[in-house]
Amino acid sequence: MTGRRIESAERASAYHKQWFAAIRERAADGDPLALVNADAPQEILRAMDIPYVVNQWWAALVGAKRLADHSLDAVRALGYPDDSRQYDAIALGSTGLASADAPWGGLPRPTIVIAENSGDAGRKVFDLWGEYRDTEVFLFERTTAHDAPHRWWELVPRRWSEAFDADRLDLMVAENWLLVDKLERITGRTLSLDRLAEVMDLVNQQAEWNRRSRDILASARPTPVSVHESINSVMIPQWHRGTQWAVDAAERFCHEVEAAAASGRAVCPGERVRLMWVGRGLWFDMDLYERFQQRYGAVFVWSMYLAIAADGYPRYGGDPMRALAARFTGFTDQLYMPGWAADWYVKEARGHGVDGVIHLVADDVPGPYFVTRALEEAGIPVLEIRGNNADPRALNSGVIGQRIEEFIASRFSR
């Protein structure tokens, strides 16, 4: 049976819009505001009651509103390249949009920008924020593992000290405290380790609900919830990690997934081909994921967002600041680095009964060759598409759709 769309995505979107309006009001009244990358420890900000906006979420929203190209035009007008690190640069460029045109009234000028130092070009994007008089910048170092632990997703929740080298954790703990010092200086607020421990506990609860949702969807045949629905239902609460609202939202989503699977709800009643989307979301054309259902019975059943929320975030025990370091020290490793990412994607593909993979390869992520090779060696055909997910000029969705259709027709048509 088909059914109405699940409510979690709509509820999350409505809440997030109200929240952002409140953030704008607080910023206008003089409250500090942080712009923070997804790979940086937002939990510190949560524990210090410092409002923040996640850079990648804002870029996704700008893209969904069909304003990414205009934001990148603004970057070029400033004299900087508009064809490099677009996902990072869109927020910077969006400050050039008129408030009447910008999504939800526009992004207020941040008090501080926090990111991981991921190369010369990436660093330059964030350094540019520091040229605004009232904006400071804090960049974490990116470290690399000596070895990739076997089946890291089983280690990291409770045995994270075995998964990550001690020197990597030491460095990030030290940098976390440097960030705290800076935040206390510029905001006048202080960090309580007891409060940070509470935030970490709430994040763990949210991750457990996400894991349960992921496991239900992995085993459900046919798939009862679309990738588009799950991305919205999971990622908006992810940007509110460390709050009771986010835990409750993850729980509601899980119960909806469970009920949808039990009722026989089907995204595509004629499901014949199960596809996996490896890489970042195609924010300017989310309808692409449902475009191949009617003709081919081809359904996207997996994206990294729910899966990494299930496997990548829980961290139990120990000093909360060190456990937090363990959450983010290996964030890039888990999604992209050889030895870490490849095995995980194969595990997820097999667990979800995937027939084929669409691999969106961005120019700023390491190790895509090893991911594709591992999947193909596991007997799963892969179509690689190269381009930037946030830049509609670099990825023509019509061309992408044609390539995916050709891939499905040549590999899976019976």
C-alpha positions in Angstrom: 0.0 0.0 0.0 1.0 3.6 -0.5 0.3 6.1 2.2 0.4 9.7 3.2 3.8 11.2 3.7 5.1 10.9 7.2 4.7 13.9 9.5 8.2 14.1 11.0 9.7 16.0 8.0 7.0 18.6 8.0 7.1 19.0 11.8 10.8 19.4 11.8 10.8 22.0 9.0 8.1 24.0 10.7 10.0 24.0 14.0 13.3 24.9 12.3 11.7 27.9 10.6 10.3 29.2 13.9 13.7 28.6 15.6 15.5 30.5 12.9 13.2 33.5 13.2 13.9 33.5 17.0 17.7 33.3 16.2 17.4 36.3 13.9 15.6 38.2 16.7 18.2 37.3 19.3 21.0 38.3 16.9 19.3 41.7 16.3 19.1 42.2 20.0 22.9 41.7 20.4 23.1 38.0 21.2 26.2 36.2 19.9 25.7 33.9 16.9 28.1 31.2 15.7 28.3 29.8 12.1 29.7 26.3 12.6 30.7 23.5 10.2 29.1 20.1 10.5 32.5 18.6 11.3 33.1 20.9 14.3 31.9 20.3 17.9 28.5 22.1 18.2 27.9 20.5 21.5 30.2 23.1 23.2 28.0 25.9 21.8 24.9 24.0 23.0 26.3 23.6 26.5 27.2 27.4 26.6 23.8 28.5 25.3 25.4 30.1 22.3 23.0 30.1 19.3 24.5 28.7 16.1 23.7 28.0 12.5 25.4 25.0 10.7 27.2 26.2 7.5 26.2 23.1 5.5 22.5 23.4 6.4 22.5 27.1 5.4 24.1 26.2 2.0 21.5 23.4 1.6 18.7 25.9 2.3 20.1 28.4 -0.1 20.4 25.7 -2.8 16.9 24.5 -2.2 15.6 28.0 -2.7 17.4 28.2 -6.0 19.8 30.9 -4.8 23.1 29.1 -4.8 24.2 30.5 -8.1 23.4 34.1 -7.0 25.4 33.5 -3.8 28.3 32.3 -5.8 28.0 35.2 -8.1 28.5 37.4 -5.0 31.7 35.5 -4.1 33.0 36.1 -7.6 32.1 39.8 -7.3 34.3 40.0 -4.2 37.2 38.8 -6.4 37.4 35.2 -5.3 36.9 31.9 -7.2 33.3 30.8 -7.4 34.1 27.3 -8.7 36.1 26.0 -5.6 34.7 24.9 -2.2 31.2 26.0 -3.2 29.6 24.2 -0.3 31.7 26.2 2.1 31.5 29.5 0.3 27.7 29.7 -0.3 27.0 31.1 3.2 29.7 33.8 2.7 28.2 34.7 -0.7 24.7 34.7 0.7 25.5 37.8 2.8 25.3 39.7 -0.5 21.7 38.7 -1.0 19.0 41.3 -0.3 17.1 40.4 2.9 13.9 40.3 0.9 15.5 37.7 -1.4 17.5 35.7 1.1 16.0 32.5 2.6 14.0 33.2 5.7 15.2 36.8 5.8 18.9 36.0 5.5 21.7 34.8 7.7 22.7 37.3 10.4 26.4 38.3 10.6 28.0 35.7 12.8 30.1 36.6 15.9 32.3 33.6 15.3 32.9 31.1 12.5 34.1 27.6 13.5 35.3 25.0 11.1 37.9 22.3 10.5 41.0 23.3 8.6 40.6 21.1 5.5 43.2 22.5 3.1 44.4 25.8 1.7 41.3 26.6 -0.2 38.9 25.6 2.6 40.9 27.6 5.1 40.8 30.7 2.9 37.0 30.6 2.7 36.7 30.7 6.5 39.5 33.2 6.9 37.5 35.6 4.8 34.8 35.8 7.4 37.5 37.2 9.8 37.8 40.3 7.6 34.4 41.4 8.9 35.2 43.7 11.9 32.9 41.9 14.4 33.5 38.3 13.3 36.2 36.0 14.7 37.3 32.7 13.2 38.4 29.5 15.0 39.8 26.6 12.9 40.5 23.1 14.1 43.4 21.1 12.7 42.5 18.0 10.6 44.4 14.9 11.7 44.9 11.6 10.0 44.8 8.1 11.5 47.7 5.8 11.3 45.5 2.7 10.9 41.8 2.2 10.3 40.2 0.0 13.0 38.3 -3.0 11.8 34.5 -2.5 11.9 34.9 1.0 13.5 31.1 1.4 13.9 31.2 -1.3 16.6 34.1 0.3 18.5 33.2 4.0 18.5 30.2 4.1 20.8 31.8 2.7 23.9 35.4 1.8 23.0 36.3 5.0 21.2 39.7 5.2 22.9 40.6 2.0 20.9 39.3 3.5 17.6 41.2 6.8 17.7 44.9 7.4 18.3 45.6 9.0 21.7 47.6 11.9 20.2 44.7 12.8 17.9 42.3 12.9 20.9 44.8 14.9 22.9 45.1 17.5 20.2 41.4 17.9 19.8 40.8 18.1 23.5 43.3 20.9 23.7 41.7 22.7 20.8 38.3 22.3 22.3 39.5 24.1 25.4 41.1 26.8 23.3 37.7 27.3 21.6 36.0 27.5 25.0 38.5 30.1 26.1 37.7 32.2 23.0 34.0 31.8 23.4 34.1 32.8 27.0 36.1 35.9 26.1 33.8 37.1 23.3 30.5 36.1 24.8 31.0 36.4 28.6 29.5 32.9 29.0 31.1 30.0 30.7 31.2 26.3 30.1 30.0 23.8 32.7 31.3 20.3 32.3 28.2 19.0 34.0 26.1 20.7 31.4 28.3 19.4 28.6 27.8 15.9 30.0 24.0 16.4 29.9 24.2 17.5 26.2 26.3 14.5 25.4 23.7 12.2 27.0 20.9 13.7 24.9 23.0 13.3 21.7 23.5 9.6 22.6 19.8 9.2 23.1 19.0 10.8 19.7 21.6 8.6 18.0 20.0 5.4 19.5 16.6 6.4 18.0 18.3 7.0 14.7 20.0 3.6 14.8 16.7 2.0 15.4 15.1 3.8 12.4 18.1 2.9 10.2 17.8 -0.7 11.1 14.1 -0.8 10.4 14.5 0.7 7.0 17.4 -1.6 6.2 15.2 -4.7 6.7 11.9 -3.3 5.3 10.8 -4.6 1.8 9.6 -2.6 0.0 11.0 0.6 1.5 8.3 2.5 3.4 10.0 6.0 3.7 11.6 8.0 0.9 15.2 9.3 1.2 13.8 12.8 0.8 11.5 12.3 3.8 14.3 10.7 5.9 16.8 13.4 5.2 14.5 16.2 6.4 13.3 14.1 9.4 16.8 13.3 10.5 19.0 16.3 9.6 17.0 19.1 11.1 17.0 17.5 14.5 20.7 16.8 14.0 21.3 20.5 14.0 19.5 20.7 17.3 21.6 17.9 18.9 21.8 18.1 22.6 18.2 19.3 23.1 15.2 17.3 24.4 13.3 18.5 21.3 15.8 16.7 19.0 15.5 13.5 21.0 11.8 13.6 20.9 11.9 14.3 17.1 14.1 11.3 16.6 11.8 9.2 18.6 8.7 10.3 16.7 10.5 9.6 13.4 11.4 6.1 14.6 7.8 5.3 15.6 6.5 6.6 12.2 9.1 4.5 10.4 8.1 1.5 12.4 4.4 2.0 11.8 4.9 2.6 8.1 6.9 -0.6 7.7 4.4 -2.6 9.8 1.5 -1.4 7.7 3.1 -2.3 4.4 3.5 1.3 3.2 5.5 1.5 0.0 7.3 4.5 -1.5 7.0 2.5 -4.7 4.6 -0.4 -4.7 6.3 -1.9 -7.8 9.8 -1.7 -6.2 12.3 -3.7 -8.3 15.6 -1.9 -7.9 17.1 -0.7 -4.7 19.6 2.2 -5.0 22.0 3.8 -2.7 23.1 7.5 -2.9 26.7 7.9 -1.7 27.7 11.5 -1.2 26.1 14.7 -0.2 22.5 15.6 -0.9 21.5 17.2 -4.2 19.9 20.1 -2.5 18.8 22.0 -5.5 16.8 19.0 -6.9 15.7 16.7 -4.1 12.9 15.4 -6.4 15.6 13.5 -8.4 15.5 10.7 -5.8 11.9 9.8 -6.7 12.2 10.3 -10.5 12.9 6.7 -11.5 10.1 4.9 -9.5 7.2 4.8 -11.9 9.1 3.7 -15.0 11.8 1.4 -13.5 10.6 0.6 -10.0 13.9 2.0 -8.9 13.9 3.4 -5.3 16.7 5.2 -3.4 16.6 3.4 -0.1 19.8 4.9 1.5 21.6 8.2 2.1 24.5 8.8 4.4 22.5 11.2 6.6 20.5 8.7 8.6 23.3 6.1 8.5 26.0 8.3 9.9 23.5 9.7 12.5 23.1 6.1 13.6 26.7 4.9 13.5 28.9 8.0 13.8 27.6 10.0 16.7 27.1 7.9 19.9 30.0 8.3 22.4 29.6 6.9 25.9 31.7 7.2 29.1 34.8 9.0 30.1 35.4 12.7 30.4 32.8 14.5 28.3 35.3 16.8 26.6 37.4 13.8 25.5 34.3 11.9 24.4 33.4 14.9 22.4 36.8 14.9 20.8 36.3 11.3 19.9 33.0 12.2 18.1 34.7 14.7 15.8 38.3 13.6 15.5 37.3 10.8 13.1 34.3 12.5 11.5 36.0 12.9 8.1 37.6 9.4 8.4 34.2 7.7 8.8 32.7 9.3 5.7 35.6 9.5 3.3 39.0 8.1 4.3 40.3 4.9 2.8 40.1 2.0 5.3 37.3 3.7 7.2 34.6 4.7 4.7 34.9 1.9 2.2 34.1 -0.9 4.6 31.3 1.1 6.1 29.6 1.8 2.8 29.8 -1.9 1.8 28.3 -2.9 5.2 25.4 -0.4 4.7 24.9 -1.5 1.1 24.6 -5.1 2.0 22.4 -4.4 5.0 19.9 -2.5 2.9 19.9 -5.0 0.1 21.2 -2.5 -2.4 21.3 -3.4 -6.1 23.3 -0.4 -7.3 25.0 2.8 -6.2 25.1 6.3 -7.4 28.3 7.9 -6.1 28.4 11.7 -6.2 32.1 12.6 -6.1 32.9 16.1 -5.0 36.3 17.7 -5.7 37.0 18.4 -2.0 36.5 14.9 -0.5 39.3 12.4 -0.1 39.3 8.8 -1.1 36.3 8.4 -3.4 38.2 5.9 -5.6 38.5 3.4 -2.7 34.8 3.7 -1.9 33.8 2.9 -5.5 36.3 0.1 -5.8 35.2 -1.5 -2.5 31.5 -1.5 -3.6 32.3 -2.9 -7.0 34.5 -5.6 -5.5 31.5 -6.5 -3.3 29.5 -7.1 -6.5 27.5 -3.9 -6.4 27.6 -1.8 -9.6 28.5 1.9 -9.2 27.8 5.0 -11.3 30.1 7.8 -10.5 28.9 11.4 -11.0 31.5 14.1 -10.5 30.5 17.6 -9.4 29.6 19.9 -6.5 26.2 19.0 -4.9 25.5 22.7 -3.9 26.3 24.3 -7.2 23.6 23.9 -9.9 25.9 25.3 -12.5 28.3 22.5 -12.0 25.7 19.7 -11.9 22.9 19.8 -14.5 20.1 17.7 -12.9 18.7 16.8 -16.3 22.0 15.3 -17.3 22.4 13.6 -14.0 18.9 12.1 -14.4 19.7 10.9 -17.9 22.8 9.2 -16.7 21.1 7.5 -13.8 18.3 6.3 -16.1 20.8 4.9 -18.5 22.6 3.2 -15.6 19.3 1.6 -14.4 18.2 0.6 -17.9 21.5 -1.0 -18.8 22.1 -2.8 -15.5 18.8 -3.7 -14.1 16.1 -3.8 -16.8 14.6 -7.2 -17.2 
